[in-house]
Amino acid sequence: MGVEAQMQRALDQLTDEIQHANSVAELLLDAHKSQGFW
């Protein structure tokens, strides 16, 4: 496997983790809003 392919795979994994973190953050925000904290 070439270096480019390894880097692309690492980037894809990082992107997935970032998207997952964003989803969790949005869920937490929605929970706060629905409980009237903001």
Contacts in CASP RR format, 6 or more apart in sequence:
PFRMAT RR
TARGET T0000
AUTHOR 0000-0000-0000
METHOD contacts of the structure
MODEL  1
MGVEAQMQRALDQLTDEIQHANSVAELLLDAHKSQGFW
32 38 0 8 1.000
END
